[in-house]
């Protein structure tokens, strides 16, 4: 008898775990992220069988929260559903931060958690998380769009389909089903599922026709329009840029909306809001503005919420695919709900029937280029080419803005790197390759998310920008990139500090406490885990890198970049909001 005969899988009846995988395969999903465990074992076994047959496979994370971040990154790269699984009890609770982040940032995600077998509910079994123990279904309720316990095998298929349909509808977000291990093992009774769900995943094409007609009337009768792009402009960014060019409208973005703009376009005035640009702030101070078109955004503290109440109420038209975005702040002259690409195409069709090239007076639309090739006004822009040692963070952003491929996927972690990247990292790619999770603000998000994205597109350049504090929370996940031969470039901004805490305390005259970190050689840590690692201490060393070679390796690379710890990030607006108790949307808190 051969060794192959000894390990050959036994004949297996099609069970409910296999059923779930079959639906995921219908949706074209290649990866499920998670951590194995006892109660989730039937689902893990189904994934093993699936991988042997060319279907979805399991990507094993080192922690469940990182697995959820990976599913988020996979969704952002592919537009397909991100799927994450965990065992019961602490496996499920470890997921919460990742799922909450996806909820706030509107990422489609299917969360599958296990439960102990039904007969063990409430009997103090190991890791019991049923309704009479640590009730994980209740814990997930406030961070998911759909949340259900499968208490009978005949419920599973209908609840799964309901969850899948819900996660694709606007506003997108995570959904959760919790399944007892004995139900996962039960035979399905058929060889194929009862439904083909691809057509069920189509988003409902809903549009407020009357509001769209009002929008067209408003635009036709004015000359001076400003456009604002928020986080949710996927599928319409090209049409919005064409609209801006057609009506000669300067445009700005929010910190998360900059992923949908060409930052080197002459009509782009930069980011308005957190770590934004003076050119964007000054634009909104122009009294000649007649209309502001805000696409795909909520009116938030870090974005357009800093405008005065006069502008918000009298000149802003809020355009979004989700009514929920309007409910968070009712301020607007007009609310228009519908698919953004359909709305903008109708505007373009109407405009094309007229000879329409609007002109501005009192504002210079052809600004001077900044040192990085864009038109937004940068703070101390000469620091972007500084040869000082330690390396200026602005210098690192300048390097990345000019030396990396145009299709680089940037993943920006929470902390000071938010401010550095928002203000100084400049790209011409407007197709969503700049990725940041500012809704929930989870440290270490980028570490998992970049891996999830690279699993989907390993041939595309991927860069993770992360602080040393967040890296210490998540560096073990680099093992996932090593195991899967992912040539990700991880750049650690090393200043031996929780930098956002450090400067937040200094700028608000708070106690200086809790921000210091010990000096660590992250290059050695990377090498210990099977990755390449390099310490970068000077601009000369930075410029000597063959960055393109990193993306052709079969292992990830870590750059431990020793940055100037005294450089103050452009984050005063955040400090101001904290000092004001985050009093917001009063019309008296314009960001400066």
N, C-alpha and C positions, 0 to 999 in steps of 0.2 A: 504493500500500500504506500502510495506517494505521500509526501508532506501536503501537497495540494488537496488530496482526498481527505486528509485529517482536518483541514480547516475549511473545507467547502461548506457554504451556508446550507442550512436545512431548508426543506420546502416550507413555505410560509403562506398562510392564508391572508388575503387582503383584509387589513383591519382599519380601524378608524384613524390611526396615526398615518397609515398609507393614504387614506382619503384626503387628509389635509395636504400632504405632499402633492397629490395629484392636482388639486386646485391651484397650488402655488406654481406647478409646472405649466398649467394653462396660462398663467399670467406671465410666463417667461422669466421667472425668478431663478437665478442661478445659485444664490447663497442664502443660508440661514445662519445667523450669528447667535452664539450662546455658550453656556457652560454646562457640561453634563451633570447629572445627579440621579439619585435613585428613582424618584417619582416620574421624572421626565424621560427615563430610559426607553420606554416604548417609542417615543417620538424620535429619539436619537437613533434607535435601531432602524426606523423607517428611513431616516436621512442616509444612513449607511447603505441601505439597499438602493435608495434612489441614486446615490452617487455612482454606484457600480453600473447602473443602467443609463448614465448620462443625464440624470435629472438634478434637481437642487441638492447641494451638498452642505455639510456643516462646517462652519469656520469657528474654531474654538478660541474664544477670548480668554484672558486671564482673570477677568472680573466681569460680572454681569452688567454693571453700569457701562463699562467700555463697550460691551457687546451691543448695547442699545445705541451708543454713539456711532458704532460701526454701521448699524442699520440705517441711521440717519444719514451718514455719509454716502452709503449705497444709494439711497433714494435721491439725494442731491445730484449724484453723478448720472443716474440712469433715468430718473423719473418713474421708475418702478417701485413697487412696494418694498420697503425695508422690513425684514422679518427678524425677530429676536425671540429666543426661548430661554426659559430657566426652569429649574426644579422648584419645588414648593418651599415655603418658609423663607429662610434668609436668601435663597436664590431669587425669589420674587421681590423681596424688599430691596435687594441690592440694585434692582432695575430702576427704581423709582426716579432717581435724578435724571437718568437718560431719557426716560419716557416723558417726564415733565418738561425737559428741554425741547423735545420734539413737539410737544403739545403747544408750547408758546411760540415756537418757530414754524408751526404749521407743516410739519413733515409727515407724510403718510407712512404709518408703521403698524404692523401686526405684531402684537405682543402675546405670546403663548406661554402661560405658566401652568405648571402641573399642580395637582393636589394629591394628597394621600388617597388611597382607595376609599370609595364611598363608605364601606362598612367601618372604617377607622375614624370617620369624622367624629370629633368631640370626645375621643377616647384617649387623649394624651399620647398619641403616637408621635414618633419622631418627626419634627418639622410640620406638624399639623398646622395648616393655615386656613381651616374652614371657618364658617361663620361663628362657631363657638370657641374658637381659639384666636390666633392673630389673624384677623379676617383680611386677607390680602385683596380680595375682590373689593371690599369697601375702601381699602387704601388707594386703589387705582381709580376710584370713581371720579375724583376731581381733576385728573390729568389725562383722561381719555374721552373720546367722543362716544364710544360704545364700550360697555363693560359688562361681562356676563359670566356666571358660573354654569358650566354644563353639568346638570345633575342627573341626566338620563341620556343614554347613547342616541336616542332618536331626536334629541335636541341639537346634537353637535352640528350636523350639516346645515340646518337652517340658521343657527346662530353664527356659524362661520361665514356664511354668505352675507348675512346682515352686517357683520363686522367689516367684511371686505368692501361692500358697497358704501358703507358709511365713511371709511377712511379716504375714499376717492372724491367724495363730494365736498364742495366748498362750504366752510373753510376746512381744509385738510387737517389731519391730525392723527394721533395714534388711537388704536382700538385694542381691546384686551379681551381674551377669552381664557378662562381657567378651567382645566380639564383634569378630573381624577385619573390616576394612572390605570385603574381597571377599565375605564371607558376607552382609553387610548388603545388598550390591548384587545378589545372586543372585536370579533369578526364583523365586517361591514355587511356581508351577505350578498354583495354584488362585486363585479370586477371593475366597474366604472362608476363614477359619480352620477348623480341624477341630473346635474345641471352643467351647462357650459357657461362660464361666468364672464368671459371676455366682454361680451356685449353689455353685461350688467354694469361693467366698470366705467362706461362712458358717462362723463359728467353731464348732468341735465343742462340743456341750453336755455337758460332763463335770462331774460333781459327786460328791464323796465323801459319799454318803448317810449312812453311819454317823456320820461326823464332824459332819454337820449335825444329826443327831438328838441327839448328845452336846451340841452347842452349845445346842440348845433346852432340854435338861435343865438345863444349867448356868445359863442365864438365868432359868428358871422358879423356881429355888430361892434366888435372891438378891434383894436390894433395891437395892444401891448399885453402879451400873454407870457407867463412864466410857467414852466413845467417842472413838477417834482415827481421823482420816481422812488417808490418804496420797495420793500422786500418782495412783494408778490407780483412782479411784472413779467414772470416767465411766460414765454409764448407771445409777448407783445412788444418786447424791447426794441426790435428792429422797426416795427411800425411807429413806435413812439418817437424814435430818433428821426424817422422820415417826416413825421408830423412837425417836430421842432424845426427841421430844416425848411419845410414848406411854408410855415408861418413865421419864420425867423424868430423863434422863441428861445431865449436862453433857458437852459435847464440845469437843475441841481438834483442831488439824490440825498437820501438818508444814509447813515453809516452802513446799513445792510443793503440798501438799494444800489450802492455803487457797483455791485456785481452786474447790473444791467446797463451800464453806461460805458461808452468809450471815453475814458478820462483825458484823452488827448484831442477830443473834438473841440473846435474853437467856440462852440456855443455852451460848453460845459463849464459851469462856474464853481464846481466843487461840491463838497458835502455840507449840508446844513444840519446842524445838531451836534451831537457828541463828537468832539475832536475835529470839528468842521473847519471851514475856510472863511477867512474874512471876505473874500470875493462873493461867497454865497450869502453871507449875512448882509453885506452892503446892498446886494441886489434886491432883497426884500424891503429895504428901507426906501427904495425909489417910489416916490408918490405917484409916478405915472402908471404903475401897474394897474391894469384893469381886471385881469382874471389870473387866477392861479389854478392850474389843472394838476391835482394830486392823484397819481395813479398807483394802485396796488399798495396801499399803506394804511396803517392805523395811525391815529393822531396820538403820538407817544412822546414821552419825556425826552428820549434820545434822538428824536427826529423833528418833524415839522410842528410838534406841539409847542415849540418855543416861540412861534409867531404870535403877534399881538391878537387880541380878540377881535379887533376891527377887521384885520385881514382874514381871519378864520371865518367870521360870520358874514362878511360882506363881499369878499372877492374869491374865496376858495370854492372850487367845485371838486367834490370828493368822489372818485371813480374807483370802484372795487368790485370784485366778483363775489364778495361775501357781505351780506347784510350785517353780520356780526361786527365788521370793521366800523360801521356807522354807529352801532350801539355804544361803542366805547367812548365816543365823543360825538355829540349831535351837532357840533359846530361846523357849519358849511352853508354857503349860499344855496347849494344844490347837491343832492346825493344821487349818484347814478350807479345802478347795480347791473352787472352783466359781465360777460366774458370780455376782457380788455382788448384782445385782438379784434373781436367783432366790432366793438364800439369805435376803436381807432380807425379801422378800415372804413366804417361808415363816415367818419369825419373826413378822411382823406378823399373818399369818393365825392363828398359834397364840395370840398374845397377845390378839387380838380375841375369842377364845373365853372370856376370863377378865375379871374386873373388876380391872384392873391399873393402878394409878397409884402407882409406888414413891415413897417419901419418903426424904429424907436427914436425918440428924441430925449436928450437928457441922460443917456447912458451909452457908454462905449461898448459895443458888442464884440469888437475885435480886440481882445485883451492881448497883452504881451505873453509870450510863452514863458513858463517857469523853467527851471534848470533840468527838470525831468521830462520835458516835452509836452506838458499839459498847460492849461490856462488858469487853473485855480491858484489863488495867492497863498504861498507857503510861508510859514513862520521860519525865519532864519534859514532860508533855502540853501545858503552856502555850506551849511553843515552837511548837506547831502553829498558833497564831494570833499569833505574834510579829510585830511591825512593824519589827524590827531590820534594819539594813543592814550588811553583805551579808545576803542572804536565808538564813534558816535552812533546811537541808534538810527539817527537820520541818515548816516552814511550807509548803514546796512540796508535801509529801505531804498536808498538811491541805487545801490548795487542790484538789488532784486528787481527794481523797476526797469533797469536797462540791460541786464545781462541774461535774463531767463527767457525761455521760449514763450511766444505769445499765448500758446494754449496751456500754459502751466496752471494747474489747479492749486490755488493757495488756500490753506486752512489756517485761520487766525484764532488763536486761543484767547481766553479771557485774561484780563490784566492790563498792564501798561501797553502790551503789544496791540491791544485794540486801538489805542490812541495813536501809536506810531504808524500802524498800517493804515488806519482810516485817513490820516492826514498826509502821509508821505508815500505810501505804496501806490504807484501809478501804473495802470495797465490800459491797453487799448482794446482788450477783449471785453465785449459786452454781452457774452452768452452765458454768464453765470458761473465763471470759473473762480471768482473771488468769493470765498465762503467763510462766513462768520456767524456765530450763534449768540446774538446780543439780547435775545428775548429773556431767557432765564439766567444767562451769564454763568454757565457751568464751567469751572476750571477743569482742564484736561479733556474737554470736548474734542478738541482738534486731533488729539492723539488717536482716539478711536475712529473719528469720522474720516480722517485721511486714509486709514487702512480700509474702511468699508468702500470708499470711492476707488482706491487702487485695486481692490479685488475685482471691481467691475471693469476697470480700464487700466490694466497694468502697463499698457504701452504708452500711456499719457504721462507727462511729467507731473509729479505730485510733490508739493512742498508743505511742510507743517511748520508754522511759526509759533513758538511756545516759550513761556518764561520758565526759569529754573524752578520756581515754586510749583507750577502745574506739572512740570516734568517729573518731579519727585512723587507726585500723586499717581503717576500713570506709566512710568518708564518701563514697567514690566510688559506692557502691551507690545513693545518693539519685538518681542519674541514671536508674535503673530505675523509681523511683517517678515521676519527671518524665515519662519516655517514656510511661508507662502512665496518666498523669493521675490518680494516686492521692492523695487528700487526707489523707495521713498526717500526724499531728502528732509531730514528733521533738523531744524535750526533752533538751538536753545539760546535765548538771550540771557546770558549768565551775569547777574550782578549781585548774587548772594543775598537776595532780598525778595520778599513779597512786595514788588515795586509799587503796585497800585495802592497798597496799604501805606507804605512808606511815604509816598508823595501826597496821598490824601490827607494823612495826619499833619504833614508839614504845612500844606497849603490851607488847612482849616484851623491851624493852631491847636491841634489836639495833642494828647499825650503821645510821645514817641515810644511805642511799645508793640512788641509782637511781630515786627517785620523782618528781623535779621534771620538769615539762613547761613549755614556753614558753607565754606568754599568746597566745591565738589568738582572732580574731574569727570565730566559726563562722557568724554571720549573713551576713557578707560571702561566706564560702565557699559557703554555701547559694545565695545570689543568683547567684554565678558559675556555678552548675550548673543554673540555671533554676528554683530553688525560692524561696519567700519566706523571709526571715530577719529575726529581731528579737532584740535584746539586752534582757534583763530584769535590772535591777539592784536593784529594790526591790519589797516587797510591794504597794505602791501600783500600780506598773506591772503587776504580776501580776494584781491584781484588776481592772484596767481592760481586760484582754483580753476580746474577744468570742470565747471558745473555741469556741462552737457554729458560728461563721462559718468557722472553719478547716476544718471537716468538710464544708462546702458548696462549697469551691473545687475547681478541677481541677488543682491543683499541691500538693505537700507543703509544709509549713511547719516551719521550724526555730526553736526558741526557745533562745537561748544564755543560760542562767540562771546568773548569777554568784552562787554559793553561798558561805556562810561556810566557809572552809577549815579553821577551828579546831574545828568541831563534831565530836565523836567519835561514830562510828556504834556502834550496839549489837551489837558483834561479838566480845565478849570470849570467848565460848565457842569461836570459831574459833581465836583466839590460844592459848587454853588447850590445845586439841587439838594444835596444832603444837608447843607447848612440851613436851607429854607424849609427843612422838613419835607422836602419833595412836594411842596405846594406847587400845583401844576395846572396849566391851562387857565390861569387867572387873567391873562392878558398883560401882566405886569412883570413877567419873568423872562424877558427876552435874553437869550443866551449870548454871552459876550466872550 
